[in-house]
Amino acid sequence: MGPGLDRDGTSGMASFTRWIEQNIPYLVLLAIVFIYEHWTGILAFAWLTSGLHVANTRMREQIALKEKRVTGVLLGVLCWLLATVTATLQLFESERLWVQFIFLTPSQPEPHRILLVVWRIVIADLLVRYVSMAAKVSLTLCLCSTPPRRLRQLFRLTEMTTAVYRSALPMPQWYSWLLAERSTHIFFSLVTGLYLTFKLAAVVDQLRAAVATCRSTMLHQPLYGRYASADDLTDDTTCSICHDDVSNPVILSCKHIFCEDCVCEWLERERTCPLCRAVVSSGQNYQSDGRTALMCQVF
């Protein structure tokens, strides 16, 4: 029985492989037609995604420089972000992408145009992240004398607030698509209700996290651990990361103490204690080094 099953399985795989080989030319033709019909959207997505990656890299480099950051580079990044947003809205003016930012739909989507719905959501999400990055760059330029640890708190608050907005942004699009020309169908009404229930629960969770971050920012609490008290400090007050006297000492859950700026920079790269490798958590993982998320919020 074993060999027979193996032969059947091998035969089935061979048939499937031959079927793929025979249909490759037709699949390639379909791909070419799809790219030809949607080349502007594909190019816009690739351009916006690569531009956001470059902006993330430049922003992180400048934040790491602290007081040595170059104002000209930050201004260049800010102009690039704003110009890209403006050009994208102008290029796709007929799509009326801007109405999505106030939770409206550009037009009533047809049930079979799901790719159009996904494209609109993805492009709008990218533009929101561009605006969020522009806000972070503006904060860096305006608060040039602010301590790095304070900037990191403001960056994280900006990112988490943007995440709440991004999470709610696709809701009108999917709601309109699910009920387009079929609002009386009980199945689609049920699916729409389930989607809204799951989505609202996710938005509420992110909103709670944003409120908690806002509270900690206003109270000047550290991003990781807590500020060390006099009783926590020992005779040796040297930071194990910078090997200098500890500045704004922060104690982690593993009881190790570091400079606040040093440990923030370390934990942005690796979420473990530099000494004992214990996992360090700060709640939801939102960047506090000036970057923004690269993954799209589709649903």
SULMOZI-V458553 format. One record per residue. N is the residue number from 0. RES is the residue in one letter. PHI is phi in whole degrees, -180 to 180 (none if undefined). Layout:
[[N,RES,PHI] [N,RES,PHI]]
This chain:
[[0,M,none] [1,G,-60] [2,P,-60] [3,G,-62] [4,L,-64] [5,D,-63] [6,R,-65] [7,D,-64] [8,G,-65] [9,T,-64] [10,S,-64] [11,G,-64] [12,M,-66] [13,A,-65] [14,S,-65] [15,F,-65] [16,T,-64] [17,R,-64] [18,W,-62] [19,I,-63] [20,E,-61] [21,Q,-70] [22,N,-100] [23,I,-57] [24,P,-58] [25,Y,-72] [26,L,-65] [27,V,-64] [28,L,-61] [29,L,-63] [30,A,-64] [31,I,-64] [32,V,-63] [33,F,-62] [34,I,-65] [35,Y,-63] [36,E,-76] [37,H,-124] [38,W,-66] [39,T,-67] [40,G,-66] [41,I,-65] [42,L,-66] [43,A,-63] [44,F,-62] [45,A,-63] [46,W,-66] [47,L,-66] [48,T,-67] [49,S,-66] [50,G,-64] [51,L,-67] [52,H,-64] [53,V,-65] [54,A,-62] [55,N,-59] [56,T,-63] [57,R,-64] [58,M,-65] [59,R,-64] [60,E,-62] [61,Q,-70] [62,I,-67] [63,A,-66] [64,L,-75] [65,K,58] [66,E,-71] [67,K,-92] [68,R,-64] [69,V,-96] [70,T,-64] [71,G,-61] [72,V,-66] [73,L,-64] [74,L,-64] [75,G,-63] [76,V,-64] [77,L,-64] [78,C,-63] [79,W,-62] [80,L,-63] [81,L,-68] [82,A,-66] [83,T,-66] [84,V,-61] [85,T,-63] [86,A,-65] [87,T,-66] [88,L,-64] [89,Q,-72] [90,L,-64] [91,F,-109] [92,E,-62] [93,S,-66] [94,E,-79] [95,R,52] [96,L,-64] [97,W,-63] [98,V,-68] [99,Q,-67] [100,F,-70] [101,I,-111] [102,F,63] [103,L,-118] [104,T,-106] [105,P,-57] [106,S,-161] [107,Q,-72] [108,P,-72] [109,E,-80] [110,P,-57] [111,H,-89] [112,R,-98] [113,I,-67] [114,L,-63] [115,L,-66] [116,V,-63] [117,V,-63] [118,W,-63] [119,R,-61] [120,I,-65] [121,V,-66] [122,I,-65] [123,A,-62] [124,D,-64] [125,L,-62] [126,L,-66] [127,V,-64] [128,R,-67] [129,Y,-63] [130,V,-66] [131,S,-63] [132,M,-62] [133,A,-62] [134,A,-65] [135,K,-67] [136,V,-64] [137,S,-63] [138,L,-60] [139,T,-64] [140,L,-72] [141,C,-77] [142,L,-108] [143,C,-65] [144,S,-96] [145,T,-75] [146,P,-56] [147,P,-55] [148,R,-64] [149,R,-71] [150,L,-62] [151,R,-63] [152,Q,-64] [153,L,-68] [154,F,-62] [155,R,-67] [156,L,-63] [157,T,-62] [158,E,-66] [159,M,-73] [160,T,-66] [161,T,-63] [162,A,-63] [163,V,-64] [164,Y,-64] [165,R,-64] [166,S,-66] [167,A,-85] [168,L,-60] [169,P,-75] [170,M,-58] [171,P,-62] [172,Q,-66] [173,W,-70] [174,Y,-62] [175,S,-68] [176,W,-69] [177,L,-64] [178,L,-104] [179,A,-64] [180,E,59] [181,R,-149] [182,S,-66] [183,T,-89] [184,H,-81] [185,I,-63] [186,F,-65] [187,F,-70] [188,S,-65] [189,L,-67] [190,V,-62] [191,T,-62] [192,G,-63] [193,L,-65] [194,Y,-60] [195,L,-64] [196,T,-65] [197,F,-62] [198,K,-69] [199,L,-64] [200,A,-64] [201,A,-66] [202,V,-65] [203,V,-64] [204,D,-62] [205,Q,-69] [206,L,-66] [207,R,-62] [208,A,-64] [209,A,-66] [210,V,-64] [211,A,-63] [212,T,-66] [213,C,-61] [214,R,-65] [215,S,-67] [216,T,-68] [217,M,-67] [218,L,-89] [219,H,59] [220,Q,-83] [221,P,-72] [222,L,-70] [223,Y,-129] [224,G,64] [225,R,-146] [226,Y,-69] [227,A,-75] [228,S,-88] [229,A,-64] [230,D,-71] [231,D,-76] [232,L,-79] [233,T,-108] [234,D,-65] [235,D,-88] [236,T,-108] [237,T,-93] [238,C,-76] [239,S,-75] [240,I,-94] [241,C,-97] [242,H,58] [243,D,-127] [244,D,-60] [245,V,-65] [246,S,-119] [247,N,49] [248,P,-62] [249,V,-120] [250,I,-106] [251,L,-86] [252,S,-64] [253,C,-86] [254,K,78] [255,H,-88] [256,I,-117] [257,F,-142] [258,C,-64] [259,E,-62] [260,D,-64] [261,C,-64] [262,V,-71] [263,C,-64] [264,E,-64] [265,W,-64] [266,L,-75] [267,E,-71] [268,R,-94] [269,E,-148] [270,R,-88] [271,T,-136] [272,C,-64] [273,P,-62] [274,L,-97] [275,C,-106] [276,R,66] [277,A,-71] [278,V,-69] [279,V,-113] [280,S,-117] [281,S,-129] [282,G,81] [283,Q,-70] [284,N,-86] [285,Y,-112] [286,Q,-63] [287,S,-118] [288,D,-107] [289,G,98] [290,R,-80] [291,T,-131] [292,A,-66] [293,L,-95] [294,M,-80] [295,C,-79] [296,Q,-97] [297,V,-86] [298,F,-108]]
